[in-house]
Structures are given as structure tokens and as C-alpha cells.
Amino acid sequence: MSDQEELIDRFSRSLDPVDREPFRRVAEEALAQLPPATVGPGTVYRAVELAWRGFFRPPDGPARSELWVTQVRLRQRASLAG
């Protein structure tokens, strides 16, 4: 499994099962549209995250705030890596 496939798989785990395959198709299409000269860990992450945002529905209740903190931390790590 390539790094890109692993990243898509990791993001898809947080989605409802019915949304996983459509998300995967959108994410793969987004990656295919990246200009080859710009492909790197940061651009790949941002493209997959942007596709993921279109499918993710946060849970209600206290877990939602914990999830938000986790997402902020992931974005911070991505911005440092890219």
C-alpha cells in the first residue's frame, strides 16, 4: 500500500461506512489532479483532508469537542510537515 493509499485509508476510518468508498474516489481524483511538480507530503495531505471535509459529519455531544481538538492538532502537524 502506498503512502497516499494509507493516508486515504486513515481518513476514511472516521467516516460513516456508506461514505468511505465515495470519499476514496473523490480523494483519489483530487490526488490525480495535482501537478506532478507539486506532489509532496504536505500537498497530498491537504488534498485528502479537503476531500474528507466534504464527507465528515462530527458526532453530537461531548465527543465533538474532543474530536475538534484532535483535528486541530492534525492540521498543525500537517502544516509543519508541508
N, C-alpha and C positions, 0 to 999 in steps of 0.2 A: 504494500500500500504506500502510495507516495505521500509526501508531507501535505500536499493540498487535499488529498482524499481524507487523510487523518483529521485535518482541520475541519473539513465539512462534516465528517462523522461526529466530531466532538460537539460542534454547534447543533447538529440535528438531534442529539440526545435530549436537549432541553425543550424540544418541540413536541406537540401532540403527535401521536403516531401517524395520523392521517396527513399531517403537514410535512412529514420528513422527506418523502420522495419528491413532492413538488419543490421543496426548498433545495434539495440536492440538484435538481435540474436547473433552477434559477442560479444557484451558486456556480455550477459548472459553466453555465453560459456566460456569467459575469467574468469568470477567470479566462475564458476563451477570448473575450473581447479586450483583455489587457494588452497593450502594445508590448511585444517581447522585451524591448529595452527597459521597460519599467517594472518588470516582474521581479519581485523580491519578497522577503518575508512580510514586510510591512504592507505593501500594496495588496498582496494576497489576503492577508488578514482583514484589511479594511474592506475589500470587495466581498468577502464571505460574510463579514459582520453586517454590511449594508443589506445583503440579500436576506440574512437571518432576521433582521429587524422587521421585514415585511411579513414574517410568519409568526414571530414570537408573541405570545399573549401571556403577560405576567399573571401569576396566581393572585387571588384576593387574600387579604388578611395580613398578619404579621410577617409571614414568609416573604411577602412582596418587598418589604423594606430591606430584608437581608439579601434578597436577590439583587436589588438595586445596588447595594454596596459591592456585591461581587462583580457586577457588570462594570461599575466604575473602576474597580481595581484591574479588571481585564483590559479595559481601554487604556489605562495608564501604562500597563506593561507593554501593550502593543505600540503605543506612541514612543516608548523608549527603545523598542526593538526596531521600529521602522525608520 
